[in-house]
């Protein structure tokens, strides 16, 4: 599974609170929230594996995301890193 996130506010919304907004984050890391449109899964097929979108078809996402779905999440992650998009 690959989850793409958006920057989240570093302070709790009005009326809310964070118990510990640094929990699980390395020092200096930005707080992010999952982007529902950026939820991707790897699915096993009879011929290997492919990437599928949770909310929209991978074919409807930016072309670079579905260039080689048979490379799976690892292939997509490598392409994102090569483009300077992934951490």
Secondary structure, 3 states (H helix, E strand, C coil): CEEEEEECCCCCCCCCCCCCCCCCCCCCCCCEEEEEEEEEEEEEECCEEEEEECCCCHHHCCHHHHCCHHHHHHHHHHHHHHCCCCC
